[in-house]
């Protein structure tokens, strides 16, 4: 039996509230980074099967950007930040004024943009998760991955997929002043032994 089978609506509400806090803090930081007004939609939080993640995207075989950030402490796991291909290019245009049609040839400056965004967005979520649950979490340096979406998911998820075939999806959209809306996907990928600890901290 999966621990995720024990999750009830009230616990998803708590996870959504954590996401609200984290993305709200991220919006403030991104606004300072871009010198533009940034609003973030209320996140949608759900459980998804790892095998179904590629179907959230328009073209799973296209090259895109994934940035996992590991955390450890009372919970162990990672948050994977994923953008679809076009939003990834839009981010480079927004923050640097230029982008690449081929994301595999990004230079170090371009890669650092995504690393900093991950620090802001995922870091804000990890802090909110820690404060809400009173669990100690320490995050590591993000590691950017540029590859086909299916390859990024396999690298990030499959080490835990033998025991748990689902993960937590936090889906949100960034409304940046004078720019198009940029969608982002955050996956909270927990080491299986950490799942009951999270549920207990949420009141189970």
MODA-V600172 format. One record per pair of residues at least 12 apart in sequence whose ideal C-beta (glycine too) atoms are under 8 Angstrom apart, sorted by the first residue. I is the first residue (numbers start at 1). J is the second residue. D is the distance in whole Angstrom. If there is no record, write none. Layout:
<<I:J:D> <I:J:D>>
//
This chain:
<<2:164:6> <2:165:8> <2:166:7> <3:164:8> <3:192:8> <3:195:4> <3:196:5> <3:199:6> <4:47:6> <4:164:7> <4:166:5> <4:195:7> <6:199:6> <6:204:6> <7:47:7> <7:199:7> <10:203:8> <11:199:7> <11:202:5> <11:203:7> <11:204:7> <12:45:6> <12:46:8> <14:132:7> <14:202:5> <14:203:7> <15:45:5> <15:168:7> <15:170:8> <15:202:7> <16:42:8> <16:43:6> <16:45:5> <17:132:7> <18:125:7> <18:128:5> <18:129:5> <18:132:5> <18:133:8> <19:43:4> <19:45:6> <19:125:7> <19:128:8> <19:170:5> <19:172:7> <19:186:8> <20:42:6> <20:43:7> <21:128:4> <21:131:8> <21:132:7> <22:121:8> <22:124:4> <22:125:4> <22:126:8> <22:127:7> <22:128:4> <22:129:7> <23:40:4> <23:43:6> <23:121:7> <23:124:7> <23:125:7> <23:170:8> <23:172:6> <24:40:7> <25:124:4> <25:127:7> <25:128:7> <26:40:7> <26:120:5> <26:121:5> <26:124:4> <26:125:7> <27:39:6> <27:40:4> <27:174:8> <29:120:5> <29:124:7> <30:117:7> <30:120:6> <30:121:8> <30:174:7> <30:176:8> <33:95:8> <33:116:7> <33:120:7> <34:94:7> <34:95:7> <34:176:6> <36:176:6> <36:177:4> <36:178:7> <36:179:7> <37:176:8> <37:177:4> <38:174:6> <38:175:7> <38:176:5> <38:177:7> <39:174:8> <39:175:4> <40:172:6> <40:173:7> <40:174:6> <40:175:7> <41:172:6> <41:173:5> <41:175:7> <42:172:8> <43:170:5> <43:171:6> <43:172:4> <44:169:8> <44:170:8> <44:171:5> <44:172:7> <45:168:7> <45:169:7> <45:170:5> <45:171:8> <46:168:8> <46:169:5> <46:171:8> <47:166:5> <47:167:7> <47:168:6> <47:169:7> <48:166:6> <48:167:6> <48:168:8> <48:169:5> <48:187:8> <49:165:6> <49:166:5> <50:153:7> <50:157:5> <50:158:8> <50:161:5> <50:165:6> <50:166:7> <50:167:6> <51:165:7> <53:153:5> <53:157:8> <53:167:8> <53:169:8> <53:187:7> <54:149:6> <54:150:5> <54:153:6> <56:169:8> <56:171:8> <56:185:7> <57:84:5> <57:149:6> <58:84:6> <58:85:8> <59:85:7> <59:149:8> <60:148:7> <60:149:5> <60:150:5> <61:148:6> <61:149:7> <61:150:7> <62:85:5> <62:148:7> <62:149:7> <63:85:7> <63:102:7> <63:103:5> <63:104:6> <63:146:6> <63:147:6> <63:148:6> <64:82:7> <64:83:6> <64:84:6> <64:85:5> <64:88:6> <64:103:7> <64:146:8> <64:147:8> <64:148:8> <64:149:5> <64:152:7> <65:82:8> <65:83:6> <65:88:5> <65:103:6> <65:114:5> <65:144:7> <65:145:7> <65:146:6> <66:80:6> <66:81:7> <66:82:5> <66:144:8> <66:145:5> <66:146:8> <66:147:7> <66:149:8> <66:152:4> <66:153:8> <66:156:7> <67:80:7> <67:81:5> <67:114:6> <67:115:7> <67:117:8> <67:118:4> <67:122:7> <67:142:5> <67:143:7> <67:144:5> <67:145:7> <68:80:5> <68:81:8> <68:142:7> <68:143:6> <68:145:7> <68:156:5> <69:81:7> <69:118:6> <69:119:8> <69:122:5> <69:123:7> <69:126:8> <69:139:6> <69:140:7> <69:141:8> <69:142:4> <69:143:8> <70:139:7> <70:140:4> <71:126:6> <71:137:5> <71:138:6> <71:139:4> <71:140:7> <72:137:8> <72:138:6> <72:140:8> <73:135:7> <73:136:4> <73:137:5> <73:138:5> <74:135:4> <74:136:5> <74:137:7> <74:197:6> <75:129:8> <75:135:6> <75:137:6> <75:190:6> <75:191:8> <75:194:4> <75:197:6> <75:198:6> <76:190:7> <76:191:4> <76:193:7> <76:194:5> <77:160:8> <77:188:7> <77:189:5> <77:190:4> <77:191:5> <77:194:6> <78:156:7> <78:189:5> <79:122:4> <79:125:6> <79:126:7> <79:186:6> <79:187:7> <79:188:6> <79:189:7> <80:152:8> <80:153:8> <80:156:5> <80:157:8> <80:186:7> <80:187:4> <80:189:6> <81:117:7> <81:118:5> <81:121:6> <81:122:6> <81:142:8> <81:184:7> <81:185:7> <81:186:6> <82:149:7> <82:152:7> <82:184:7> <82:185:4> <82:186:8> <82:187:7> <83:182:7> <83:183:7> <83:184:6> <83:185:8> <84:183:7> <85:103:7> <87:182:5> <87:183:6> <87:184:7> <88:103:6> <88:114:8> <89:101:8> <89:103:7> <90:179:7> <90:180:6> <90:182:6> <91:113:7> <91:114:7> <91:117:7> <91:182:7> <92:106:8> <92:110:6> <92:113:6> <94:176:7> <94:179:6> <95:113:5> <96:109:7> <96:110:7> <96:113:6> <103:146:5> <104:146:6> <106:146:7> <111:144:5> <111:146:8> <114:144:5> <115:142:5> <115:144:6> <118:142:4> <118:144:8> <119:142:6> <121:184:7> <121:186:7> <122:139:7> <122:142:7> <122:186:7> <123:139:6> <125:170:7> <125:186:7> <125:188:8> <126:139:5> <133:198:7> <133:201:4> <133:202:7> <134:201:7> <135:197:7> <135:198:8> <135:201:6> <156:187:7> <156:189:6> <157:187:8> <157:189:6> <160:189:6> <160:190:7> <160:191:6> <160:192:6> <163:192:4> <164:190:8> <164:192:5> <164:195:7> <167:187:5> <167:188:7> <167:189:5> <167:190:8> <168:187:7> <168:188:4> <168:189:8> <168:190:8> <169:185:7> <169:186:7> <169:187:6> <169:188:8> <170:185:8> <170:186:4> <170:187:8> <170:188:7> <171:183:7> <171:184:8> <171:185:6> <171:186:8> <172:184:6> <172:186:8>>
//
